[in-house]
Amino acid sequence: MSLTAIIGTGTWGAAAATLAVRAGKAPVVLVGRDRERVAVLAASRRHAQMPDLPLPAELVISADPGVLGAADLVLWAVPTQFTRDQARRLRPHLAPDAVVVSLAKGLEQGSLLRVSEILAAELGPRAYGSISGPSHAIEVMAGLPVALAMAGDETCCALASARLHSSRCRLYTTGDLAGVELGGALKNVIAVAAGICDGLRLGDNTKAAVITRGLAEMRRLGRALGAQDGTFAGMAGIGDLLATCYSPHGRNRALGMAVALGETAAEHLARHRTVAEGAWTCRAAVELAARVHIELPIASQVASVLWAATPVRTAMETLLSRAPKEENA
C-alpha cells in the first residue's frame, strides 16, 4: 500500500498535493468534503484562489472518503477549528496504521490543543507529525523552491520525506513536534501585528521591532510548553515568521492591515474565503500563556484589537509604554 492522501481542498491542500505529485514517489489523491466544489475542482483542474496555476493531470481529486483506506500517508490540510469534527467524520475510513501529518497552523479554541493533539484524540494511536515553514501556496504551485520543517518520530519523518522531498522541496526533520506546531501557530499572531504596523505606516524600524519581540514571545511560550529554543530559529520559526510578516500573500498580515485601516476583524473575516488562523490563535495563545504564568504582550494586544475593539493606536501605545526590561528575559 503506497498512496499519499491530502485531506482538505484549500490552497495549501492543493499545493501540498501538487508537491507530492511532482515528487513522483507514490500515487496522490486530494480529498474534499463538499461534493459540488470537489466536482468543479476535478473538472476545471484549477483552484478558485489560484486560477492561473493548473493542478497536475496525475492528481486524483475525490469527495469519497472511502479512498482514504488505501493511504499509508495522510496529510491533514483542514483548518484548525474544523479539525476535530472532520477527524471524527473520517476516522472510520483511515487505515489503522496510516501515518497522519498535519499541515495546519493553529490552536483549537477552548481546548487550546495543537492540531496533532486534536488528531490523536480523535483518530487514536498512530504516528503523528507536522510540516511547517515558509510555504505560500501560490509560490509552491508555481514550482518555486520551498524548504520546510518536518516534525515527528523517525518513522513519520522518513515516510513524509520519502514522499515529498525533491529538487523543489527540501524537508528538514526534527523530533520537536511541539516546537514546529507552536511556531506555525504563533507566527500568525505576530503577522497580524506586523500587518497593523504596515496599515499604520509605522515604518521598517517599528515593524522589525514587533517581529523580533514577537519571535521572543513565540520562543518564551514554546519553552514553557516543552519545545526546543532552536526550533524557533529554524524554518518553522523565524523562516515562517518572516515570510508571513512581509509577503503580500500573507492572510494574517492582510487582516492586520485591514484592521489598522478601520475594518473590524469580523468584517474582514466574513469577506474572505481563506482562513486567517491568527485571529483565533491570538486568544488561545493568551490563555495558554496565563496557564503557564508567562507574558505575551504583543499577542495580548492583538487579541484585544481583534476581539475587544481596542483601537490599534491605543494597543501600540500600550506596548510602547511598558517598562524597560532585559532583552532575553
Secondary structure as the mmCIF struct_conf table of DSSP 4:
data_model
#
loop_
_struct_conf.conf_type_id
_struct_conf.id
_struct_conf.beg_label_comp_id
_struct_conf.beg_label_asym_id
_struct_conf.beg_label_seq_id
_struct_conf.end_label_comp_id
_struct_conf.end_label_asym_id
_struct_conf.end_label_seq_id
STRN STRN1 THR A 4 ILE A 7
BEND BEND1 GLY A 10 GLY A 10
HELX_RH_AL_P HELX_RH_AL_P1 THR A 11 ALA A 23
TURN_TY1_P TURN_TY1_P1 GLY A 24 GLY A 24
BEND BEND2 LYS A 25 ALA A 26
STRN STRN2 VAL A 28 VAL A 31
BEND BEND3 ARG A 33 ARG A 33
HELX_RH_AL_P HELX_RH_AL_P2 ARG A 35 SER A 44
STRN STRN3 ARG A 46 HIS A 47
TURN_TY1_P TURN_TY1_P2 ALA A 48 GLN A 49
STRN STRN4 MET A 50 PRO A 54
HELX_LH_PP_P HELX_LH_PP_P1 LEU A 55 PRO A 56
TURN_TY1_P TURN_TY1_P3 ALA A 57 GLU A 58
STRN STRN5 VAL A 60 SER A 62
HELX_RH_3T_P HELX_RH_3T_P1 PRO A 65 ALA A 70
BEND BEND4 ASP A 72 ASP A 72
STRN STRN6 LEU A 73 TRP A 76
BEND BEND5 VAL A 78 VAL A 78
HELX_RH_AL_P HELX_RH_AL_P3 THR A 80 LEU A 90
HELX_RH_3T_P HELX_RH_3T_P2 ARG A 91 HIS A 93
BEND BEND6 LEU A 94 LEU A 94
TURN_TY1_P TURN_TY1_P4 PRO A 96 ASP A 97
STRN STRN7 VAL A 99 SER A 102
STRN STRN8 LEU A 107 LEU A 107
TURN_TY1_P TURN_TY1_P5 GLN A 109 SER A 111
STRN STRN9 ARG A 114 ARG A 114
HELX_RH_AL_P HELX_RH_AL_P4 VAL A 115 LEU A 123
BEND BEND7 PRO A 125 ARG A 126
STRN STRN10 TYR A 128 SER A 132
BEND BEND8 GLY A 133 PRO A 134
HELX_RH_AL_P HELX_RH_AL_P5 ALA A 137 MET A 141
TURN_TY1_P TURN_TY1_P6 ALA A 142 GLY A 143
STRN STRN11 VAL A 146 ALA A 151
BEND BEND9 GLY A 152 GLY A 152
HELX_RH_AL_P HELX_RH_AL_P6 GLU A 154 LEU A 164
STRN STRN12 SER A 166 SER A 166
TURN_TY1_P TURN_TY1_P7 SER A 167 ARG A 168
STRN STRN13 CYS A 169 THR A 174
BEND BEND10 GLY A 175 GLY A 175
HELX_RH_AL_P HELX_RH_AL_P7 LEU A 177 LEU A 200
TURN_TY1_P TURN_TY1_P8 ARG A 201 ARG A 201
HELX_RH_AL_P HELX_RH_AL_P8 GLY A 203 ALA A 224
TURN_TY1_P TURN_TY1_P9 LEU A 225 GLY A 226
HELX_RH_3T_P HELX_RH_3T_P3 ASP A 229 ALA A 233
BEND BEND11 GLY A 234 GLY A 234
HELX_RH_PI_P HELX_RH_PI_P1 MET A 235 GLY A 239
HELX_RH_AL_P HELX_RH_AL_P9 ASP A 240 TYR A 246
TURN_TY1_P TURN_TY1_P10 PRO A 248 HIS A 249
HELX_RH_AL_P HELX_RH_AL_P10 ARG A 251 ALA A 260
TURN_TY1_P TURN_TY1_P11 LEU A 261 GLY A 262
HELX_RH_AL_P HELX_RH_AL_P11 ALA A 265 ARG A 271
BEND BEND12 ARG A 273 THR A 274
TURN_TY1_P TURN_TY1_P12 GLU A 277 GLU A 277
HELX_RH_AL_P HELX_RH_AL_P12 GLY A 278 ARG A 291
TURN_TY1_P TURN_TY1_P13 VAL A 292 HIS A 293
HELX_RH_AL_P HELX_RH_AL_P13 PRO A 297 TRP A 307
BEND BEND13 ALA A 308 ALA A 308
HELX_RH_AL_P HELX_RH_AL_P14 VAL A 312 LEU A 320
TURN_TY1_P TURN_TY1_P14 SER A 321 SER A 321
BEND BEND14 ARG A 322 ARG A 322
HELX_LH_PP_P HELX_LH_PP_P2 ALA A 323 PRO A 324
TURN_TY1_P TURN_TY1_P15 GLU A 327 ASN A 328
#
